[in-house]
C-alpha cells in the first residue's frame, strides 16, 4: 500500500516535516494575523482558524490511536466524525489550537 500523502512531501524529509510543522503553522498564523485566521478560501470552506482546530483534533486522535496500537494486541482503529468535532470549533481560538497541536506533535 502506498502512502497517499507522499506526493505532498516532494523531496522533503518526512521526519523533518513532522518536526518542523508546529513552527511552520506558527509562522503562517502570524503571517495571516487575527483577521486572516477568520477567513476561508471559498464560501462553505473552513477558515484558517478552523483548519488549525482540525489539525489539533487530528493530533489528539492520532496520538491516542498510536498509544492504543502500541499497547493493545489486534487493536481496531476507531474513526471520528470530523464534522461533529468541528461543530465546537467556534469555542476555540487559533493560539490554543496551535498549542494543543504543538504539545502533542
Backbone as JSON Lines, residues from 0, in Angstrom:
{"i":0,"aa":"X","n":[0.84,-1.18,0.0],"ca":[0.0,0.0,0.0],"c":[0.89,1.25,0.0]}
{"i":1,"aa":"X","n":[0.6,2.17,-0.86],"ca":[1.39,3.39,-0.93],"c":[0.78,4.47,-0.04]}
{"i":2,"aa":"X","n":[1.61,5.37,0.36],"ca":[1.19,6.48,1.21],"c":[0.57,7.56,0.32]}
{"i":3,"aa":"X","n":[-0.72,7.86,0.5],"ca":[-1.37,8.85,-0.36],"c":[-0.84,10.27,-0.15]}
{"i":4,"aa":"X","n":[-0.14,10.5,0.95],"ca":[0.38,11.84,1.25],"c":[1.82,12.03,0.79]}
{"i":5,"aa":"X","n":[2.45,10.97,0.35],"ca":[3.86,11.03,-0.02],"c":[4.13,12.05,-1.12]}
{"i":6,"aa":"X","n":[3.2,12.19,-2.04],"ca":[3.42,13.15,-3.14],"c":[3.47,14.59,-2.64]}
{"i":7,"aa":"X","n":[2.83,14.85,-1.51],"ca":[2.84,16.2,-0.94],"c":[4.21,16.57,-0.36]}
{"i":8,"aa":"X","n":[5.0,15.58,-0.05],"ca":[6.32,15.83,0.55],"c":[7.36,16.25,-0.47]}
{"i":9,"aa":"X","n":[7.19,15.82,-1.71],"ca":[8.21,16.11,-2.71],"c":[9.53,15.51,-2.28]}
{"i":10,"aa":"X","n":[10.59,16.31,-2.26],"ca":[11.91,15.85,-1.84],"c":[12.17,16.06,-0.35]}
{"i":11,"aa":"X","n":[11.19,16.56,0.38],"ca":[11.37,16.85,1.81],"c":[11.49,15.58,2.63]}
{"i":12,"aa":"X","n":[12.31,15.63,3.66],"ca":[12.48,14.52,4.59],"c":[11.24,14.47,5.49]}
{"i":13,"aa":"X","n":[10.51,13.35,5.51],"ca":[9.28,13.27,6.32],"c":[9.5,13.58,7.8]}
{"i":14,"aa":"X","n":[10.59,13.09,8.38],"ca":[10.83,13.35,9.8],"c":[11.08,14.84,10.06]}
{"i":15,"aa":"X","n":[11.74,15.49,9.13],"ca":[11.96,16.93,9.26],"c":[10.63,17.69,9.17]}
{"i":16,"aa":"X","n":[9.78,17.28,8.25],"ca":[8.47,17.92,8.1],"c":[7.65,17.75,9.38]}
{"i":17,"aa":"X","n":[7.63,16.54,9.92],"ca":[6.88,16.29,11.16],"c":[7.43,17.17,12.29]}
{"i":18,"aa":"X","n":[8.74,17.27,12.38],"ca":[9.37,18.03,13.47],"c":[9.16,19.54,13.33]}
{"i":19,"aa":"X","n":[9.09,20.03,12.12],"ca":[9.03,21.49,11.93],"c":[7.62,22.02,11.66]}
{"i":20,"aa":"X","n":[6.64,21.15,11.57],"ca":[5.28,21.61,11.27],"c":[4.75,22.59,12.32]}
{"i":21,"aa":"X","n":[4.94,22.38,13.62],"ca":[4.43,23.37,14.57],"c":[4.99,24.78,14.33]}
{"i":22,"aa":"X","n":[6.28,24.87,14.06],"ca":[6.88,26.18,13.8],"c":[6.32,26.79,12.51]}
{"i":23,"aa":"X","n":[6.12,25.94,11.51],"ca":[5.58,26.43,10.23],"c":[4.15,26.94,10.41]}
{"i":24,"aa":"X","n":[3.35,26.22,11.18],"ca":[1.98,26.67,11.44],"c":[1.98,27.98,12.22]}
{"i":25,"aa":"X","n":[2.9,28.12,13.15],"ca":[3.02,29.37,13.91],"c":[3.38,30.53,12.98]}
{"i":26,"aa":"X","n":[4.31,30.29,12.06],"ca":[4.69,31.32,11.09],"c":[3.51,31.72,10.21]}
{"i":27,"aa":"X","n":[2.8,30.73,9.7],"ca":[1.65,31.01,8.84],"c":[0.55,31.75,9.58]}
{"i":28,"aa":"X","n":[0.32,31.36,10.84],"ca":[-0.68,32.04,11.65],"c":[-0.31,33.5,11.87]}
{"i":29,"aa":"X","n":[0.96,33.74,12.16],"ca":[1.42,35.12,12.35],"c":[1.3,35.92,11.06]}
{"i":30,"aa":"X","n":[1.62,35.29,9.95],"ca":[1.52,35.95,8.66],"c":[0.07,36.34,8.34]}
{"i":31,"aa":"X","n":[-0.87,35.47,8.64],"ca":[-2.27,35.75,8.39],"c":[-2.84,36.78,9.37]}
{"i":32,"aa":"X","n":[-2.37,36.75,10.61],"ca":[-2.91,37.64,11.63],"c":[-4.3,37.2,12.06]}
{"i":33,"aa":"X","n":[-4.84,37.9,13.05],"ca":[-6.15,37.52,13.58],"c":[-7.25,37.58,12.53]}
{"i":34,"aa":"X","n":[-7.25,38.62,11.72],"ca":[-8.28,38.75,10.69],"c":[-8.15,37.66,9.64]}
{"i":35,"aa":"X","n":[-6.93,37.38,9.21],"ca":[-6.71,36.36,8.2],"c":[-7.08,34.98,8.69]}
{"i":36,"aa":"X","n":[-6.93,34.72,9.98],"ca":[-7.28,33.41,10.53],"c":[-8.79,33.18,10.49]}
{"i":37,"aa":"X","n":[-9.57,34.24,10.35],"ca":[-11.03,34.13,10.32],"c":[-11.57,34.0,8.9]}
{"i":38,"aa":"X","n":[-10.69,33.99,7.91],"ca":[-11.13,33.93,6.52],"c":[-10.95,32.52,5.96]}
{"i":39,"aa":"X","n":[-11.8,32.21,4.99],"ca":[-11.67,30.93,4.28],"c":[-11.37,31.22,2.82]}
{"i":40,"aa":"X","n":[-10.95,30.2,2.1],"ca":[-10.58,30.39,0.69],"c":[-11.8,30.44,-0.22]}
{"i":41,"aa":"X","n":[-12.94,29.96,0.28],"ca":[-14.17,29.96,-0.52],"c":[-15.37,29.8,0.41]}
{"i":42,"aa":"X","n":[-16.54,30.26,-0.04],"ca":[-17.74,30.07,0.78],"c":[-17.97,28.6,1.1]}
{"i":43,"aa":"X","n":[-18.33,28.35,2.36],"ca":[-18.59,26.98,2.8],"c":[-17.36,26.2,3.19]}
{"i":44,"aa":"X","n":[-16.18,26.77,3.03],"ca":[-14.93,26.1,3.41],"c":[-14.52,26.58,4.8]}
{"i":45,"aa":"X","n":[-13.75,25.76,5.48],"ca":[-13.28,26.13,6.82],"c":[-12.37,27.34,6.75]}
{"i":46,"aa":"X","n":[-12.38,28.12,7.83],"ca":[-11.44,29.23,7.96],"c":[-10.08,28.66,8.34]}
{"i":47,"aa":"X","n":[-9.07,29.51,8.27],"ca":[-7.73,29.08,8.68],"c":[-7.74,28.66,10.15]}
{"i":48,"aa":"X","n":[-8.49,29.39,10.99],"ca":[-8.59,29.04,12.41],"c":[-9.23,27.66,12.57]}
{"i":49,"aa":"X","n":[-10.29,27.38,11.81],"ca":[-10.95,26.08,11.9],"c":[-10.04,24.96,11.41]}
{"i":50,"aa":"X","n":[-9.25,25.23,10.4],"ca":[-8.28,24.23,9.92],"c":[-7.26,23.93,11.01]}
{"i":51,"aa":"X","n":[-6.81,24.96,11.7],"ca":[-5.86,24.77,12.8],"c":[-6.51,23.96,13.92]}
{"i":52,"aa":"X","n":[-7.77,24.23,14.21],"ca":[-8.51,23.43,15.21],"c":[-8.6,21.98,14.78]}
{"i":53,"aa":"X","n":[-8.87,21.77,13.49],"ca":[-8.95,20.41,12.96],"c":[-7.6,19.68,13.09]}
{"i":54,"aa":"X","n":[-6.52,20.39,12.78],"ca":[-5.19,19.77,12.92],"c":[-4.92,19.39,14.37]}
{"i":55,"aa":"X","n":[-5.35,20.23,15.31],"ca":[-5.18,19.9,16.73],"c":[-6.0,18.66,17.08]}
{"i":56,"aa":"X","n":[-7.25,18.61,16.6],"ca":[-8.08,17.42,16.85],"c":[-7.43,16.17,16.29]}
{"i":57,"aa":"X","n":[-6.9,16.27,15.08],"ca":[-6.25,15.11,14.46],"c":[-5.04,14.65,15.27]}
{"i":58,"aa":"X","n":[-4.27,15.58,15.8],"ca":[-3.11,15.2,16.62],"c":[-3.58,14.47,17.87]}
{"i":59,"aa":"X","n":[-4.68,14.95,18.49],"ca":[-5.23,14.28,19.67],"c":[-5.63,12.85,19.3]}
{"i":60,"aa":"X","n":[-6.38,12.71,18.21],"ca":[-6.84,11.38,17.79],"c":[-5.68,10.48,17.41]}
{"i":61,"aa":"X","n":[-4.74,10.99,16.63],"ca":[-3.62,10.16,16.18],"c":[-2.72,9.74,17.34]}
{"i":62,"aa":"X","n":[-2.5,10.66,18.29],"ca":[-1.67,10.32,19.45],"c":[-2.32,9.2,20.26]}
{"i":63,"aa":"X","n":[-3.63,9.29,20.45],"ca":[-4.34,8.25,21.19],"c":[-4.32,6.94,20.43]}
{"i":64,"aa":"X","n":[-4.54,7.0,19.12],"ca":[-4.51,5.79,18.3],"c":[-3.14,5.12,18.34]}
{"i":65,"aa":"X","n":[-2.1,5.9,18.3],"ca":[-0.75,5.35,18.36],"c":[-0.55,4.62,19.69]}
{"i":66,"aa":"X","n":[-0.95,5.25,20.77],"ca":[-0.79,4.63,22.09],"c":[-1.59,3.33,22.18]}
{"i":67,"aa":"X","n":[-2.81,3.35,21.65],"ca":[-3.62,2.13,21.66],"c":[-2.97,1.03,20.83]}
{"i":68,"aa":"X","n":[-2.45,1.39,19.68],"ca":[-1.82,0.42,18.79],"c":[-0.61,-0.22,19.45]}
{"i":69,"aa":"X","n":[0.16,0.58,20.17],"ca":[1.34,0.05,20.84],"c":[0.99,-0.79,22.07]}
{"i":70,"aa":"X","n":[-0.13,-0.48,22.71],"ca":[-0.47,-1.13,23.97],"c":[-1.38,-2.35,23.83]}
{"i":71,"aa":"X","n":[-2.11,-2.44,22.73],"ca":[-3.12,-3.48,22.6],"c":[-2.82,-4.41,21.43]}
{"i":72,"aa":"X","n":[-3.0,-5.69,21.66],"ca":[-2.89,-6.65,20.56],"c":[-4.14,-6.57,19.7]}
{"i":73,"aa":"X","n":[-3.97,-6.59,18.41],"ca":[-5.08,-6.62,17.46],"c":[-6.03,-5.44,17.62]}
{"i":74,"aa":"X","n":[-5.47,-4.28,17.9],"ca":[-6.29,-3.09,18.09],"c":[-7.02,-2.71,16.79]}
{"i":75,"aa":"X","n":[-8.26,-2.31,16.92],"ca":[-9.06,-1.84,15.79],"c":[-9.23,-0.33,15.94]}
{"i":76,"aa":"X","n":[-8.77,0.41,14.95],"ca":[-8.87,1.87,14.98],"c":[-10.32,2.3,14.9]}
{"i":77,"aa":"X","n":[-10.65,3.3,15.68],"ca":[-11.99,3.86,15.67],"c":[-11.98,5.18,14.9]}
{"i":78,"aa":"X","n":[-12.91,5.34,13.99],"ca":[-12.98,6.61,13.25],"c":[-13.58,7.71,14.13]}
{"i":79,"aa":"X","n":[-13.44,8.95,13.69],"ca":[-14.15,10.04,14.34],"c":[-14.79,10.89,13.27]}
{"i":80,"aa":"X","n":[-15.89,11.5,13.61],"ca":[-16.66,12.31,12.68],"c":[-16.12,13.74,12.75]}
{"i":81,"aa":"X","n":[-15.3,14.13,11.77],"ca":[-14.66,15.43,11.82],"c":[-15.68,16.57,11.82]}
{"i":82,"aa":"X","n":[-16.79,16.39,11.17],"ca":[-17.8,17.45,11.13],"c":[-18.47,17.65,12.49]}
{"i":83,"aa":"X","n":[-18.7,16.56,13.19],"ca":[-19.27,16.69,14.55],"c":[-18.26,17.32,15.49]}
{"i":84,"aa":"X","n":[-17.0,16.93,15.38],"ca":[-15.97,17.56,16.2],"c":[-15.86,19.04,15.85]}
{"i":85,"aa":"X","n":[-15.98,19.35,14.57],"ca":[-15.84,20.74,14.12],"c":[-16.96,21.63,14.62]}
{"i":86,"aa":"X","n":[-18.07,21.05,15.01],"ca":[-19.19,21.86,15.5],"c":[-18.82,22.66,16.75]}
{"i":87,"aa":"X","n":[-17.75,22.28,17.43],"ca":[-17.31,23.01,18.63],"c":[-16.21,24.02,18.34]}
{"i":88,"aa":"X","n":[-15.77,24.14,17.11],"ca":[-14.61,24.99,16.8],"c":[-14.85,26.47,17.08]}
{"i":89,"aa":"X","n":[-16.08,26.91,17.11],"ca":[-16.36,28.33,17.41],"c":[-15.87,28.7,18.81]}
{"i":90,"aa":"X","n":[-15.73,27.73,19.69],"ca":[-15.31,27.99,21.06],"c":[-13.8,28.08,21.22]}
{"i":91,"aa":"X","n":[-13.05,27.78,20.17],"ca":[-11.59,27.72,20.27],"c":[-10.93,28.82,19.45]}
{"i":92,"aa":"X","n":[-9.89,29.37,20.01],"ca":[-9.08,30.37,19.31],"c":[-7.87,29.68,18.69]}
{"i":93,"aa":"X","n":[-7.32,30.32,17.68],"ca":[-6.17,29.74,16.96],"c":[-4.96,29.48,17.87]}
{"i":94,"aa":"X","n":[-4.6,30.41,18.77],"ca":[-3.42,30.14,19.61],"c":[-3.57,28.89,20.48]}
{"i":95,"aa":"X","n":[-4.78,28.66,20.99],"ca":[-4.99,27.46,21.8],"c":[-4.88,26.19,20.95]}
{"i":96,"aa":"X","n":[-5.46,26.24,19.76],"ca":[-5.36,25.09,18.87],"c":[-3.91,24.8,18.51]}
{"i":97,"aa":"X","n":[-3.16,25.85,18.23],"ca":[-1.74,25.68,17.9],"c":[-0.97,25.1,19.09]}
{"i":98,"aa":"X","n":[-1.31,25.53,20.29],"ca":[-0.65,25.0,21.49],"c":[-0.92,23.51,21.66]}
{"i":99,"aa":"X","n":[-2.17,23.1,21.43],"ca":[-2.51,21.68,21.54],"c":[-1.75,20.88,20.48]}
{"i":100,"aa":"X","n":[-1.79,21.36,19.24],"ca":[-1.09,20.67,18.16],"c":[0.4,20.53,18.49]}
{"i":101,"aa":"X","n":[1.02,21.63,18.89],"ca":[2.47,21.64,19.14],"c":[2.84,20.73,20.31]}
{"i":102,"aa":"X","n":[2.03,20.74,21.35],"ca":[2.34,19.91,22.53],"c":[2.3,18.43,22.18]}
{"i":103,"aa":"X","n":[1.32,18.05,21.36],"ca":[1.2,16.64,21.0],"c":[2.19,16.23,19.91]}
{"i":104,"aa":"X","n":[2.49,17.13,19.04],"ca":[3.39,16.8,17.93],"c":[4.77,16.49,18.49]}
